[in-house]
Amino acid sequence: MLLGTQCVNDAGHLEIGGCDVVDLARRFGTPLYVVDEAFLRDNLRRYKQAFAERYPAETTVYYAAKAFLITAMVRVIDQEGLSLDVASGGELHTALAAGFPPERIILHGNYKSEGELRAALEAGVGRIVVDNFFELRRLNALAAETGRVQPVLIRVTPGIDPHTHRRIRTGQEDTKFGINISDGSALEAIGEALDFPNLNLLGIHCHIGSQLLDSKSHEDAIEVMVAFLAQIRETTGRALEELNIGGGLGVRYLPEHKPPTYEEFADTVCATLKRFLKQYDLEPPRLSQEPGRALVAETGTTLYTIGPTKRVNITEDPGSRTYVSVDGGMSDNPRPQLYDAVYTAMVANRAGQPRDQVVTVAGKHCETDLMITDIALGDTDIGDILAVQSTGAYNHAMASNYNRFPRSTVVFVRDGEADVVYERETLDDLLRQDRIPARLAARAS
Ligand SMILES: *Cc1c(COP(=O)(O)O)cnc(C)c1O
């Protein structure tokens, strides 16, 4: 599986963005996150265009920042003309510090603190997605205090169960996110919002889950959302102008994953939307979305240096297992531990070799920390460079300092050039927040 600008060069090494990754590993050290900038920009443009071409009204693509956010990423999103979905005060701060226009920011969260709501109001963010009744009332009061009329959407739960890992399902009724449609609470919230003088209710929002490898759940959600827009018009007389269907489109982690292309996904979403809008006799609302994973996951590759290999005899089939250790693990990619996430990889300095040996890739943390179980990788040796693919989403963003690992460097590569966009933390960075109260200052003599 080669993604984006990935290819195997004459030396038999993996190349990304015209850079030999073995050179990158030598130059920047490992673990190293490599982002394929041309591929990333192409994704952003194509996703935007796929919907703009197929939908009769305005379309907005908010990149879901939580998938991967650093200042350089904000710049790319801005340059490509996308909008930005932030879900915390920290993400908002990063976006604003990078100079991102606040009117193109949407704020999410099931528990936005008063500080976060105030920061969003003061910055003048374009949309706040209200998650619950408590927030609805508080936001109206805070907006009144700051003398603003805040544009909002209300997050509703369509009652769709997308068939994806239980920790990344959010559209079913039993969830902490949003307000249920089926029991009438969502309609009640709409009624309240319309009456609040300091809120401008633009529309409704849903996000049903992540890593969805077909469009079925989105189709089901669209049907429920359009029916709900019709119900709102009927009971309140108001035709809401905006429908936000969240993110969720899946990506290729393994060669056998076949998510719809952006164009296929846009075909399905837009056709489904047009069909139900017609059925309920509604004018097309503005269509907004918040893809995260689908835009960035495949553009990232993580490089590791292979360390000791161990073959252990086991009583079950196949009688033995070979553990290949790498110099990272759950601190730079917690997804295998969190969601049983699967990945593929290649030995980057022998990218063309036959994959005739099955091994298990283990991280170096003091936990089981398995990164890839039973992968056909071929020969490996100490010092080889392992390239794990599709690590662009929810890897750097979820990285921790567990075991006191410094967070790793991120480089953007393009046209043979590599630029650091996140500097590897140092051992001293790990001590930066530590404080010694006086009673702990004395050392044992
Ligand atoms: C996580 C999230 C997204 C992005 O999800 P992806 O699966 O990465 O596309 C979009 N909107 C909301 C509200 C989210 O919580």
The ligand as an SDF file (V2000), in Angstrom:
LIG
                    3D

 15 15  0  0  0  0  0  0  0  0999 V2000
  -14.3300   13.9390   16.2200 C   0  0  0  0  0  0  0  0  0  0  0  0
  -15.3270   14.8360   15.6010 C   0  0  0  0  0  0  0  0  0  0  0  0
  -15.2530   15.1280   14.2440 C   0  0  0  0  0  0  0  0  0  0  0  0
  -14.2270   14.4960   13.3250 C   0  0  0  0  0  0  0  0  0  0  0  0
  -14.3770   13.1330   13.2320 O   0  0  0  0  0  0  0  0  0  0  0  0
  -13.5430   12.3000   12.1410 P   0  0  0  0  0  0  0  0  0  0  0  0
  -14.0240   10.9140   12.3190 O   0  0  0  0  0  0  0  0  0  0  0  0
  -12.1110   12.4690   12.4660 O   0  0  0  0  0  0  0  0  0  0  0  0
  -13.8950   12.8350   10.8020 O   0  0  0  0  0  0  0  0  0  0  0  0
  -16.1650   16.0110   13.7290 C   0  0  0  0  0  0  0  0  0  0  0  0
  -17.1070   16.5980   14.5000 N   0  0  0  0  0  0  0  0  0  0  0  0
  -17.2050   16.3370   15.8200 C   0  0  0  0  0  0  0  0  0  0  0  0
  -18.2330   17.0280   16.6100 C   0  0  0  0  0  0  0  0  0  0  0  0
  -16.3340   15.4450   16.4170 C   0  0  0  0  0  0  0  0  0  0  0  0
  -16.4380   15.1820   17.7130 O   0  0  0  0  0  0  0  0  0  0  0  0
  1  2  1  0
  2  3  1  0
  2 14  2  0
  3  4  1  0
  3 10  2  0
  4  5  1  0
  5  6  1  0
  6  7  2  0
  6  8  1  0
  6  9  1  0
 10 11  1  0
 11 12  2  0
 12 13  1  0
 12 14  1  0
 14 15  1  0
M  END
$$$$
